[in-house]
Amino acid sequence: MTSRFLQAVRPFMSITPEVVKPTREVHFNEKMIWTFAALVIYFVMASTPIIGADLGESDPFAFMRTITASTQGSLAELGIGPIVTAGLIMQILVGSKIINVNMGDPEERSLYTGAQKVMSVAMTIIEASAFLIGGTYGTNLDPGRQLAIIAQLLAAGIIIILLDEMIQKGWGLGSGISLFIAGGVGLQIFQGLFAAQALGEGYITSPELGVTSFRGIALAFFAWATQRGPIEAITALFLRYSPAENVNLPSLSLLSVIATIVVFIIVIYFESMRIEIPISYAQYKGIRSTYPIKLLYVSNIPVILTSAVFADIYFIAQMVWNTVGRQNPNNPLAAFLGTFSESSGQYVPTSGLVYFLTPPRSFIGDLGVINPANPIASIARAFIYAAILIVLSVIFSVMWLETAGMGPRDVASQFLQSGMQMPGWRRSKKIVERRLEMYIPTIAVIGGLFIGCLAAFADFLGAIGSGMGILLSVSIMRQYFELISKERVAEMNPALRGFLGIS
């Protein structure tokens, strides 16, 4: 029986814009065009400023830009945040059995997808309103400007939702969420390496340095090498910290570049690790194959959901601080969620919950894993952050099995429907389910633990684009590589589409 929640949301689904699923086969080249067009539209919105907004010099939400694929002051201010948050809320509601959804029923699955889209639109309005209340776009705005800003963010949010839906329904490749995250992280990596923005001595707060640095590490290294010599350039830029002047440098570090490369290699290697379960086909006697269960079985979903939790808590804490805590730092709610100070044009958490949910920005320095002024406290904070990140990654990895239809029971049903069976065992759903229970839950826990540890490791070494961002982008690019390979094979031999899992 369909849950009351889905029935209550059903009327709103009819007024929510929808992308029609293709009624014909969409060829590979056409999918590539639509995917590229979606990415271009997204980058255009990320480069278009919000009319009527009065932005400050600092970005209070810089911490979550990588994960939400958002850009300050643009139409893509909210990015994919509403979509991910809506998905997280729906997953929690289903996982906790507050609403009952039979994912095996096509009608209920369709209602669940529609309800999630309605929730995404609602979250767009809520987050846009919260940005206004928090003073992100200025204070003392007249009602007309406030409505104009909310209307712009709502329209942009709906476009992003529809772009994601267009890609997922078969017009493009992969998903819009993954595409926008990878595009945003790729842009950050390019800027981190080659951005030519000069950062002068005032930014570094140390006139003794006597050298102009750059935002991009490649240009910064060249500037230091020509003005101070290659040895001092390596010494100062390796950790993005100058021991002689005891200051953080504005550029990324050489260690960040090394960490980024290492994380790329590790993820690519472990993406290929899998357990091969022998299978045979009842209709084709004598033909045997294997069913692969990857180590990263649930892919990058746990990291996306964990980052959504961190970003939402940070978002709420920043809003409470701007509205209440700034005038009254002793307010209990503000003190619990987090207090902030401004450093180098950015709001930096100094205490509270968000203090432990904000990743270190380098290995050494006042915002790094090791703060020379207070090393014990900074190291303890880093390990608490890592512990929370790892635990949530494992929890969401296990929860995702049921909500995404990837658990032993759902996979066993797919086995039997596809005519597969395990050699030496009776063709029974219960038997197949028991065999899969020996692997899938354990693999989900190990996979969640692994990606949590790897994301923390990348954050500690200051990987370009943040640990979560680089982990997501590598996994996404690997998935796109496999997806494109399958699409090309299916294009040449349409009979293999079902076998390759392509609709």
HULINHU-V556027 format. One record per pair of residues at least 12 apart in sequence whose C-alpha atoms are under 8 Angstrom apart, sorted by sequence separation. I is the first residue (numbers start at 1). J is the second residue. If there is no record, write none. Layout:
BEGIN
i->I j->J
i->I j->J
END
This chain:
BEGIN
i->68 j->80
i->69 j->81
i->164 j->176
i->200 j->212
i->211 j->223
i->212 j->224
i->221 j->233
i->237 j->249
i->240 j->252
i->278 j->290
i->279 j->291
i->338 j->350
i->339 j->351
i->369 j->381
i->455 j->467
i->456 j->468
i->490 j->502
i->59 j->72
i->68 j->81
i->163 j->176
i->164 j->177
i->199 j->212
i->200 j->213
i->211 j->224
i->221 j->234
i->240 j->253
i->277 j->290
i->278 j->291
i->320 j->333
i->321 j->334
i->338 j->351
i->339 j->352
i->369 j->382
i->416 j->429
i->454 j->467
i->455 j->468
i->132 j->146
i->198 j->212
i->199 j->213
i->237 j->251
i->239 j->253
i->240 j->254
i->276 j->290
i->277 j->291
i->320 j->334
i->325 j->339
i->338 j->352
i->486 j->500
i->198 j->213
i->199 j->214
i->237 j->252
i->238 j->253
i->239 j->254
i->276 j->291
i->277 j->292
i->337 j->352
i->338 j->353
i->487 j->502
i->198 j->214
i->199 j->215
i->211 j->227
i->221 j->237
i->237 j->253
i->238 j->254
i->239 j->255
i->276 j->292
i->277 j->293
i->335 j->351
i->336 j->352
i->337 j->353
i->338 j->354
i->413 j->429
i->455 j->471
i->486 j->502
i->197 j->214
i->198 j->215
i->211 j->228
i->237 j->254
i->238 j->255
i->275 j->292
i->276 j->293
i->317 j->334
i->321 j->338
i->335 j->352
i->336 j->353
i->337 j->354
i->338 j->355
i->412 j->429
i->454 j->471
i->55 j->73
i->196 j->214
i->197 j->215
i->274 j->292
i->275 j->293
i->321 j->339
i->412 j->430
i->195 j->214
i->196 j->215
i->197 j->216
i->274 j->293
i->275 j->294
i->321 j->340
i->53 j->73
i->195 j->215
i->196 j->216
i->234 j->254
i->274 j->294
i->275 j->295
i->317 j->337
i->318 j->338
i->412 j->432
i->451 j->471
i->129 j->150
i->194 j->215
i->195 j->216
i->273 j->294
i->274 j->295
i->316 j->337
i->317 j->338
i->412 j->433
i->128 j->150
i->193 j->215
i->194 j->216
i->272 j->294
i->273 j->295
i->317 j->339
i->360 j->382
i->411 j->433
i->50 j->73
i->192 j->215
i->193 j->216
i->194 j->217
i->196 j->219
i->271 j->294
i->272 j->295
i->359 j->382
i->46 j->70
i->47 j->71
i->49 j->73
i->50 j->74
i->191 j->215
i->192 j->216
i->193 j->217
i->194 j->218
i->195 j->219
i->271 j->295
i->313 j->337
i->409 j->433
i->412 j->436
i->46 j->71
i->49 j->74
i->50 j->75
i->125 j->150
i->128 j->153
i->191 j->216
i->192 j->217
i->193 j->218
i->194 j->219
i->270 j->295
i->271 j->296
i->356 j->381
i->408 j->433
i->48 j->74
i->49 j->75
i->90 j->116
i->128 j->154
i->193 j->219
i->270 j->296
i->355 j->381
i->356 j->382
i->359 j->385
i->408 j->434
i->47 j->74
i->48 j->75
i->358 j->385
i->46 j->74
i->47 j->75
i->125 j->153
i->356 j->384
i->357 j->385
i->408 j->436
i->45 j->74
i->46 j->75
i->87 j->116
i->124 j->153
i->125 j->154
i->356 j->385
i->408 j->437
i->45 j->75
i->46 j->76
i->86 j->116
i->124 j->154
i->45 j->76
i->46 j->77
i->86 j->117
i->220 j->251
i->357 j->388
i->408 j->440
i->86 j->119
i->87 j->120
i->121 j->154
i->124 j->157
i->407 j->440
i->408 j->441
i->42 j->76
i->83 j->117
i->86 j->120
i->217 j->251
i->407 j->441
i->85 j->120
i->215 j->250
i->216 j->251
i->217 j->252
i->121 j->157
i->209 j->245
i->213 j->249
i->214 j->250
i->215 j->251
i->216 j->252
i->217 j->253
i->83 j->120
i->86 j->123
i->121 j->158
i->208 j->245
i->213 j->250
i->214 j->251
i->215 j->252
i->217 j->254
i->317 j->354
i->82 j->120
i->85 j->123
i->213 j->251
i->82 j->121
i->206 j->245
i->83 j->123
i->314 j->354
i->82 j->123
i->120 j->161
i->206 j->247
i->313 j->354
i->82 j->124
i->205 j->247
i->204 j->247
i->314 j->357
i->398 j->441
i->401 j->444
i->117 j->161
i->204 j->248
i->310 j->354
i->82 j->127
i->204 j->249
i->78 j->124
i->204 j->250
i->398 j->444
i->203 j->250
i->310 j->357
i->397 j->444
i->398 j->445
i->310 j->358
i->397 j->445
i->78 j->127
i->78 j->128
i->394 j->444
i->395 j->445
i->397 j->447
i->199 j->250
i->394 j->445
i->397 j->448
i->394 j->446
i->396 j->448
i->394 j->447
i->395 j->448
i->394 j->448
i->393 j->448
i->394 j->449
i->393 j->449
i->390 j->448
i->391 j->449
i->393 j->451
i->394 j->452
i->192 j->251
i->390 j->449
i->393 j->452
i->192 j->252
i->390 j->451
i->391 j->452
i->390 j->452
i->389 j->452
i->390 j->453
i->386 j->452
i->386 j->453
i->389 j->456
i->386 j->456
i->78 j->153
i->82 j->157
i->60 j->136
i->77 j->153
i->75 j->152
i->76 j->153
i->75 j->153
i->79 j->157
i->83 j->161
i->382 j->460
i->78 j->157
i->56 j->136
i->76 j->156
i->80 j->160
i->55 j->136
i->56 j->137
i->75 j->156
i->76 j->157
i->79 j->160
i->80 j->161
i->54 j->136
i->55 j->137
i->56 j->138
i->54 j->137
i->55 j->138
i->306 j->389
i->53 j->137
i->54 j->138
i->53 j->138
i->306 j->392
i->306 j->393
i->305 j->393
i->302 j->392
i->303 j->393
i->306 j->396
i->302 j->393
i->305 j->396
i->369 j->460
i->53 j->145
i->302 j->394
i->368 j->460
i->52 j->145
i->302 j->395
i->5 j->99
i->302 j->396
i->4 j->99
i->301 j->396
i->302 j->397
i->3 j->99
i->52 j->148
i->53 j->149
i->301 j->397
i->3 j->100
i->51 j->148
i->52 j->149
i->80 j->177
i->359 j->456
i->362 j->459
i->363 j->460
i->2 j->100
i->3 j->101
i->51 j->149
i->302 j->400
i->361 j->459
i->362 j->460
i->363 j->461
i->2 j->101
i->50 j->149
i->298 j->397
i->301 j->400
i->360 j->459
i->361 j->460
i->362 j->461
i->363 j->462
i->80 j->180
i->359 j->459
i->360 j->460
i->362 j->462
i->10 j->111
i->13 j->114
i->359 j->460
i->361 j->462
i->13 j->115
i->16 j->118
i->50 j->152
i->298 j->400
i->360 j->462
i->298 j->401
i->10 j->114
i->6 j->111
i->10 j->115
i->13 j->118
i->2 j->108
i->6 j->112
i->9 j->115
i->12 j->118
i->256 j->362
i->6 j->115
i->9 j->118
i->45 j->156
i->69 j->180
i->69 j->181
i->68 j->181
i->67 j->181
i->70 j->184
i->66 j->181
i->69 j->184
i->69 j->185
i->248 j->365
i->42 j->160
i->66 j->184
i->247 j->365
i->248 j->366
i->66 j->185
i->240 j->362
i->239 j->362
i->241 j->364
i->239 j->363
i->240 j->364
i->241 j->365
i->38 j->163
i->239 j->364
i->35 j->167
i->34 j->167
i->35 j->171
i->283 j->419
i->34 j->171
i->35 j->172
i->282 j->419
i->34 j->172
i->35 j->173
i->38 j->176
i->42 j->180
i->281 j->419
i->282 j->420
i->31 j->170
i->33 j->172
i->281 j->420
i->282 j->421
i->31 j->171
i->32 j->172
i->39 j->179
i->280 j->420
i->281 j->421
i->30 j->171
i->31 j->172
i->32 j->173
i->39 j->180
i->203 j->344
i->279 j->420
i->280 j->421
i->30 j->172
i->31 j->173
i->279 j->421
i->280 j->422
i->19 j->162
i->279 j->422
i->280 j->423
i->297 j->440
i->18 j->162
i->26 j->170
i->39 j->183
i->278 j->422
i->279 j->423
i->17 j->162
i->21 j->166
i->26 j->171
i->278 j->423
i->19 j->165
i->20 j->166
i->297 j->443
i->298 j->444
i->302 j->448
i->18 j->165
i->19 j->166
i->22 j->169
i->293 j->440
i->296 j->443
i->297 j->444
i->21 j->169
i->22 j->170
i->295 j->443
i->296 j->444
i->303 j->451
i->20 j->169
i->21 j->170
i->22 j->171
i->294 j->443
i->295 j->444
i->298 j->447
i->303 j->452
i->19 j->169
i->21 j->171
i->297 j->447
i->295 j->446
i->296 j->447
i->300 j->451
i->295 j->447
i->296 j->448
i->307 j->468
i->304 j->468
i->303 j->468
i->304 j->472
i->303 j->472
i->300 j->471
i->300 j->472
i->300 j->475
i->299 j->475
i->300 j->476
i->134 j->318
i->135 j->319
i->134 j->319
i->133 j->319
i->134 j->320
i->135 j->322
i->131 j->319
i->134 j->322
i->135 j->323
i->130 j->319
i->134 j->323
i->133 j->323
i->263 j->454
i->263 j->458
i->260 j->458
i->259 j->458
i->259 j->461
i->259 j->462
i->260 j->463
i->259 j->463
i->260 j->464
i->267 j->471
i->271 j->475
i->256 j->461
i->258 j->463
i->255 j->461
i->256 j->462
i->257 j->463
i->264 j->470
i->268 j->474
i->255 j->462
i->256 j->463
i->257 j->464
i->263 j->470
i->264 j->471
i->267 j->474
i->268 j->475
i->255 j->463
i->256 j->464
i->263 j->471
i->267 j->475
i->253 j->462
i->260 j->470
i->264 j->474
i->268 j->478
i->252 j->464
i->88 j->305
i->84 j->304
i->88 j->308
i->84 j->305
i->85 j->308
i->84 j->308
i->85 j->309
i->81 j->308
i->85 j->312
i->67 j->304
i->67 j->307
i->68 j->308
i->67 j->308
i->64 j->307
i->64 j->311
i->63 j->311
i->61 j->314
i->61 j->315
i->60 j->318
i->192 j->464
i->189 j->464
i->188 j->464
i->189 j->465
i->188 j->465
i->185 j->465
i->62 j->346
i->185 j->469
i->185 j->470
i->59 j->345
i->60 j->346
i->58 j->345
i->59 j->346
i->60 j->347
i->186 j->473
i->57 j->345
i->58 j->346
i->59 j->347
i->181 j->469
i->185 j->473
i->58 j->347
i->182 j->472
i->181 j->472
i->182 j->473
i->181 j->473
i->182 j->474
i->182 j->476
i->63 j->358
i->178 j->473
i->182 j->477
i->179 j->476
i->178 j->476
i->103 j->403
i->103 j->405
i->95 j->399
i->174 j->480
i->95 j->402
i->173 j->480
i->91 j->399
i->95 j->403
i->91 j->400
i->94 j->403
i->174 j->483
i->173 j->483
i->173 j->484
i->91 j->403
i->170 j->503
i->66 j->465
i->66 j->466
i->67 j->468
i->67 j->469
i->66 j->469
i->28 j->487
i->28 j->488
i->28 j->491
i->27 j->491
END
